[in-house]
Amino acid sequence: MDYLKEKPFNLTNEDIAWVKSTMDGMSPEEKVSQLFCLIAYDAEPEKLANLAANVKPGGLMCRPMSGAESKEAVGILQKNSKIPMLIAANLERGGNGIMTEGTSLGSPLAVAATDNDEMAARLGTVCGREGAAVGANWAFAPIIDIDYNFRNPITNVRTFGSDPERVKRMGVHYVKAVQKEGVAASIKHFPGDGVDERDQHLVTSVNTLGCDEWDKTFGEVYKASIDAGALTVMIGHISLPEYSKKLVPDIKDADIMPASLAPEITITLLREKLGFNGLAVTDATTMAGMTIPMSREKAVPATIAAGCDMFLFTKNMEEDMAYMTKGVKEGVITQARLHEALSRILGLKAALGLHKKTAPELIPTGEVPQKAEHVQWSKECADQSITLVKEEKGVLPLTPQKYKKVLIYPIESEAGFAYSVRVGAVQMLIDALKKEGFDADVYENSKGYEGMMEKFSEVTDKYDLILYIANMGTRSNQTTIRIEWAMPFGANVPIYMESVPTVFISVENPYHLLDVPRVKTFINTYASTDTILEALMDKLTGRSEFKGKSPVDAFCGMWDTRL
C-alpha cells in the first residue's frame, strides 16, 4: 500500500497499519458493504442506527436537513458504526448543502461572475467550515464541468462558467480551501459535463471533444485540481468516445461506455495519464446514464471493476448489494481490485483523521463560529456578481419618479428536486418594488383571440416601464430550460419594447436572451437568495453599481440577442 503514502493521502506508516488491520478484520460481507455510499433524507434514529450497525456502508450522503437534524444523524451513524463513516453532502453553494440554515455564499456561476479567485476560496471555506460543524467530512464539490453548451440542463449555474482557465483556477481554490477545513473535495463530473445538451440522469450523455481539445480544456482543469491535492473524483455517467477509441483502438461503438463503466477512462486516462491517486466514486447510480448501456446486474460490479472505488446510492439496496457480492464471487471484481478499492476508502478515512476520533466533534446547533463572516462574504459575492448583460441607454436606474406606472410580467417554474429553484422569488421582488414606491401591476392574461385582445395602446399609454422577472432554474430530469409563454400566441411575450422601456431580470438561468433576443436591458443574478435579491434592488435603483462580468456567453452565440 505504498501508494497511500503518496499524494493525496500522504499517510504515515501508522495510518497504513490501521488501514491494513481494519481490512484484515473485515468479513467478506463487510468488504462489499464498505464499497457503498448510501443516502439519508432524515434523522430517524432507529433507521440510521440499523444502517450503521448492520448494513455497514462505507459512507452516507446527507440531504439538507436542519442543523440539529444533520448533527443528530451524523452522531447516530458514527456512534453505531464499527468503522468511521464518510459523511458526504452536495456542498456546492455553501453550508446550506447539508443544513437548511447554512450560509449560501452563492452559486458557482455567481462566484465566477465576480471574477475574483478569492471568492472561490471563500466558497470552499464556507462549505468546509459549516459542513464539518455538523459532521460532514466529504464535499461532493467543486463542480469543474465547463459550461460549453447553453442548452445543457444540468451544468448552468452549477459551474464556474465556460472559460476553462477560470474553471481551473476557481476549482483549485475551492479544493485547497475546503480540504484545509478537514473536508475532502470531490471534483466532478469526470470526464466532464457541459458539452452535451442531454442529462445523464436520463441518458448516457456524451463529451464529444477530440482528445487534443479535451486535453487542453477538461484535462488541464482536472489535472490542476489533482495536482492541488483533491482527495476524490466523482465519475460521471458520461462517455468520452474519442478517448475510448484512442485507448481501445478496436472498440465498437456499442461498447463505448460511460466513464463509470469504462476502465480506459477511469483507470488509463484518469489514474495513469492524469496521475490521480485518490478515491474515485461513481455519480448517483440511480441515474439512467449508468443502467441504459448495461443490465443492472452487470453494471453494479462493473463500476468497481472499471476503476471506481465506491458505489454511490442504490436503486434497491438489497438487490444491488447482492449484485456486488455476486460480482466479487464470480471474479468480475478481482481480489486485487477489491483490495485496492477498500484501501483507498479506508485510506481516505485515515487521511481525514477519522480513525483517530472517538466521536465526531460537532458544534452546538446553529453556532457556526464564523457565521457572521460567511454572511458578509455572501453579501460581497452578491454585490460583485450581479451582471448587467446589456443596457438600453438611459433606462437605468429605476425610480418611482422616473417610472410612475410599472407592468410586471412574472415567469416562474416549479421547484426542482435536486437543484435550487426558489419558488416565491418573483413575488419577493414585486413586494420590494412596491415598497420602493412603484405603482406596479402584475400582468393578467385576458386570453382573448384574434380581434378580441386588449388594445396595444392600453399598455403603451398606461405604463412607463415593463419589467420581466424570470425565476427558472435548472433541475435534474428536466430536458429543457426554455420559457413557455402564455396562451394564446405567447400572450406575455415582450412585444412593447419599441414603445415602452423594458427590463428583463433572470434570477437563475443566465441564458434567457435566447427567448427574448431584442430585449435591450437584461440582468442576470445566478441565484435568488434574500442577499442577492436585496443587492439586486440596490443596483436597479442606482444605490449600487453593477460589477459582475458574465462568465458565460449570455447571448447564446446568436446575433439577434445582441440587438
N, C-alpha and C positions, 0 to 999 in steps of 0.2 A: 504493500500500500504506500509505496514511496511517493506516488502522485499526490497523496494527501498532504505531504509536506510542502508542496508547491502551491503557487497562486491558483485559485483564490482562497483555498482552505488555509494554507500556512499553519498546519497542525504541528504540535510538538510530539515527541515520542510518547509522552504520557497520554496525550489526546488520542493518538493512534492506538495505543494499548487499550483504551476504553472502547474504541470502535471495534477492535478485534474481539475483545472479551464479550462485548454485547452481542456481536454477531454469532459468536460460538455458543452463546447461551440461548439462542433463539431456536424454536421448533420450526419445522418446515412450514407449518401454517402461519406462524408469526412472521416468517420471512416474506411470505406472499402478502400478508396484510400490511406490512410496512411499506409496500410499494404504492399504497393507495393514499391519496389526499381527498378526504370526503368534504361534506359541507354541512353547516348548521344555519338554520334560519331563526332559531330562538334559543333560550337558555333553559329549556326544560331539564331539570336536574337528573331525573331517572334515566331519561333517554341518553343524555350525554355521558353519564357515569357508565352506563352499559356499553356505550360505543367505545369509550376509552379502555375499559377493563376487559371486555370480552371480544370485541371486533379487532381492537388494537391497530388502528391505522397509523401510518407514519405521520400524517398531518391532517389538518382540517382547515377549511376556509370559512370564515365568519362573514355572513351578510350583515349589512349595517343594522345594529340594534342600539338601544340606549347605552350610554357608558356603563351604567350599573349592570345591565344585562350582559354586555360584552365581557366585562370583568368577571362576572359570575360564571359565564360559560367557560372562559379560559381556566379559571380556578378549578372548576369541576373536572375538566378534561385533564389538566396536568396532575391533579391530586390522584386521579384514578388510573393514570397511565404508567405502565411499567417502564417504558422508555419515554423520555420527554418528547412532546409533540411539536411539530412545526405548526404554527398558527398563522394563517395567511389572510389577507384581505386585499381588495382592489383599492389600494391606496394611491389613486391616480390624481386626485384633486386636493387631497388633504386628509385630515383625521376623520372627516365625515364618511370615508370609505369603510370604516368599521363601527363608528359610533355616531348616532344621528346628531348629537350636539357638537360633534367635532368641527374644527375650522375648515372651511373650503377656501383654500388660497385662491384658486381659480382653475379653470380647465387648462390642460396643457397648451391648447391653442391661444388662450388668453395670455399665458406665460410667454409664449413665443411672440405674441404681438407687442410685448414690452420691449422686445429685442435686447433684453437685459439678462445675461447669463446668470447673474446673481439671483434672479428671481427663480430660476430653475433649481438652484441650490436651496433656496428658501422652501420651495415646494417639497424637496426631498427631506429637509429638516422637519417641516411640519408633519409630514406623513410619518417619519420615523419617530419623532417625539410622542405624538398623540397615539400612534398605533401601539408603541411599546408601553404607553401608560396604562393600557387595558390588556396587555399581554400578547399582542401580535409580535411576531418575530420574522415575518416574511411578507414583503410587499409585492403583489403582482403588478409591478410597475418598475421602471417607466416604460411607457409605450414609445418605442422608437421606430414605429412604422413611418413611412414617408407618404404624405397625402397627395399623391400624384393625380389621382382620378377624383374629380369633384363629385362624381356620381356614386362613389363608394359610400354605402350606408352606415359603415361602422367607424372608419378612421376619423374623418371630420374634425370636430373639436377635441377629440381624444389624443391628437397628435401634436407634435411641436411644429407642424406645418409641412411645406413641400420643398423646402431648401435643405438638401442633405447635410450641408455644413452646419446649419443651425440645429438641426435634429441631433447631429453628432455631438456638438458642444453641450447642448442642454441635457442630453441623455447622460453624458459623463458627469455633469454637475449634480444631477439628481442621484445617480448611483453612489457617488462619493458621500453625499450628504446623508442619505437615508442609512447607509451602512455605518456611518460614523455614530449613528444612534442605536446601533445593535440590531438593526432590522435588515435582513437580506433583500437585495434587489432582485427582480426577475425581469430582465429585458425581454420585450415581446413585440410582435408575434413572429418569431423566426420561421421562414426566411424573409418575411416582410409583407405586410398587408398594405393596401393603398394603391395598388396598380389595377387590380380587377375592380369592376363595379358591383360584383356579387358578394354575398355574405357567407362566410364559412360556417355560420350557424345552419345554413340551409343547403349548401352545396360545397363541394371541394373547390375552393377558389384558386386562382392561378396568378402567380407572379410571372409575367411574360417576358421580363427583361432578359437580354442576352447575357452571357457570362461576363464579358468585359464591362458592360454597363452596370450589371449587378455589383461587380467588384468595386467599382468607383462610387457607388451610391450606398446601397444597403450593406454591402460588405465592409466598407470603411466605417459606417455608422456602428455596426455590431463590433467590429474589431476594436474601436476606440473604447467602448464600454467594457469589453472583455479585458483589454489592457488596463483599464481603470480598476479592475478587480471585481466586476459583477459576479456575485456568487451563484446565480442561477439564470437560466434561459428558459422561456416558455416557448414550446414548439407548436406552431400553428398547424391547422389542417389546411395548409396552403401548399400547392405544388410549385416546383421551380423547374419546369420541364427542360429548359436549355442546359441547366447544370446536370440534371439527371441523365440527359443524353450524352453529355460530355464525359461524365464519370462512369456511366454504364453504356458504352457505345452501341451495344446490340439490344438495348431495351426497346420494347414495343410500347406504342402509345398507351395501350390499355393497361400496361404495367407501371405507368408513371403514377406514383402515389403522392399523397400529401406528405409533408416533411415528417409528420408524426408517425408515418409508416414507411419512411424511405431512409434506409441506412446510409445511402450515398449522400444524403443531405445532412442528416443529424450527426453521423459519425465522420464521413470523409470531409465534408465541407466545413461543418461547424467545429468539430474537435480537431481534425488533422490540419486543415488549411488555416482556419482562423485561430486555432490554439486554445479553444475553450476547454478548461479542465474541471469546471464546476458541475453543478447538478442541472440536469435537463428534465423539465416537467412538461407533460402534454398540456395543451389548452383543454378546455372542458370536453370530455369525451362523450357528452350528450349531444354534441353538435353533429349534424348530418354530414358535415365535411369529412369526418373520420369514418363513418359507417356506410356511406354510399359506395365507396370503391371496394369494400371487402366485408364479408359477413362479420357480424359482431363476435362470434365465437373465435374467428381467426384474428380479428383486429385487436382484441384486448391484449393477448400476449404479444402480438406482432409489434405493438408500440414499444415494449421493453426490449424485444429482440432487435428493433431498429435503432436503439441507442438512447431512448428516453429512459430516465431513471425512475420517474414517478408518474402515476396514472391519476389524472385529475377528475374527480367525481365518478359516479357510476350511473348507468341507466336503470339497472336493478342491482342492488348491492350483492345479494346472494348469488345471482346468476353471474355477474361479472367476476366476482372472486372465484367462482367455480371455473370459469373460463381461464382465468390467470393460473389457477392451480393446475389445470389440465395442461396448459402450455408449458409449465415447468416440468411436469411429469413426462411429457412426450418429447421434451428436448427442444421445443420451439424457442424457449428461453434456456440457453445453456447454463450450467452451473457457474461458468466463468462470468457470463453476462449478468446473472443474478447477483453474484458476489460483488461485481463492480457497481451495480446499481445500488445495492444495500450499503456498500462502503461510502458511496457519495451521499446517500441520505443521512447516514449516521455521521459522516464527515461534516456535513453542513450543520448538523446539530452541535457537534463539537466546536466548529468554527464560531458558532454563536454563543458558546459557553453554556448551552442548556444542560449539559451533563454535570455541571458544577453547581447548579442551583437546586436547592431542595424544594423550592416553591417559586412561582412567578412573582416578581417584585412589582406589585401593582400600586398605583396611586389611589388615594381616596376618590370616590366618584366625582367627576366634574371638576377636579382640581389640577388640571394640567398646569404646571408651574409657569410655563411660558405663554399661556393662552393670550394674554394681553398683547404680547409681541406678535403672535400669529395673526391676531385680528388686525393689528396695524399693518402688517405685511399684506394682508388681503386687500386692505384699502389702497395701498400703494400699487398693488398689482392691477386693481380695477382702474385706478387713475391713469396708469401708464399704458393700458391695453386697449381701451375702447377706441375704435377706429372709425374715422370719418373717411369712408372709401371714396366717395365722390360728393361734390358740393355745388349747388347752384348759387352763384354769387348773390349775396345779399339776403338769402333766406334765413340763415342762422345769424344770431341766436334767436330762439323763440321766446317771445314775451307776450303777456296778455295785452299790452298796449299796442303791440305791432300786429298781433293776430287775435282780434277780439272773439271771433267765432271759429271754432275748430270742429271738423268732422273726423272722427276716428274710425278706422277700419281694423277690427281685431281679427287676427289669424292665429289659431292656437290648436295644436294637436293634443291627443290624449297622452297620458304619462306612459313612458316605456318601462318595461320590466327591468332591463339591465342598466340602462344609462339614464342620465339626468334630464328629465323634462318636467319643469316645474309648472304644473297647471295652476293658473291664477296670476302668473306674472303680468299678463296683459292688463288685468283689472287693477293690479297694484300700480302700474304706470298711469292708467286712466285716473285713478284716485289721486295720484301725485300731481298730475297735470291740473286737475280741478282745484287741488289745494293751492297750487301756484296762482290761481285766479283765472284760468282759461275757462271760457264758456264752451264746453265741449259736449257734442252729441256723439253717440255711438251709432254707427250705421245699422239700419234695419232694412232687410231686403223686401221690396214691395212685391216681388215675384210676378211682376207684370210681363206680358209677352209683347211681340211687335205691335206697335200702335197703342199700347196700354201702359208703357213705362213712364216713370217720372220725367218731367221735362229736364233737359240738360241745364237750362237756366235756373232750375230750382236749386241746384247745387252751386253753380258758379256765382250766382247772385247772393246766395245766403252765407257762404263760408269764405273765410280769409285764408284758411290753411287746411290741408288734408294730411292726416297723419296715419300711416300704416304701422301697426305693431305686430310683428310675427314672432311666435314662440313655437317653433317646430324643431325639436331636437332629434338626433339620431337614436335608433334603438335596434336591438337585435331582432331578427325575424321580420324586419321591415325592408322591403326591397327597393323602395324609392323614398326620396325626401323632397317631394315637389309640392308646391301649393296647389290645392284643389279648390278652384274658385266656385263661388256660389252659382246655383242655377237660378234663372235661365241665362245661358250665354255669358257666363262669367260676370254676373251682376256686380261683383265687387272688384273687378279688375281696374287698375288705375287708368281711367280714361279722361281725367280732368287736368292732367299735368300741364298742358299748354295754357290752361286758363286759371288754375289755382295752384299756388306753391304747394308742392307735395314732398313729404319726407317719409322715407321708409326705414324702419328700425327693425333689425333682426337681433333678438337676444340669444339665439342659439346657432342655427345653421348659417355659415358665412356665405353660402352660395345662392341666395335668393335672387340675385340680379338676373339669373338665367330666366326667371319668370316675370321680372319687371324691368326689362332692359333699358327702357328710356327714362326711368326714374332718375331725376337729376341730383337728388340728395339722398345718400344711402349710408347707413351706420351699422356696424357690427359690434356686438358686445361679448360674444362667445360663451355666455352663461347668464343666468338670471337670478343670482343671489340678491339678498337685500343690499349688500355692499355695492354690487355692480349697478343695480337699479338706482341707488342713491347717487352714485358717481355719474351715471348717465344723465340724470336730471340736472346736475350741476353743469354738465357740458352742453346740454340742449339750451339751457337758459343763459349761458355765457359766463357762469361763475367760475368755470374751469375750461381750459383749452383741451382740444383733442390731441392726444400724444401717441396713440397706437399706430403701429406700422403693420400692414396686412402681411401675415406670414404665409398666405396662400394667394392664388390668383382668384380674387373675388369676382373677377369679370368672366371667369369660366372659359377663357380663350375665345370669346365671341366679340365681334366688332361692335355690335349694336348695344352691348351692355355699357360701352364707354361713352355713348352719346349723352 
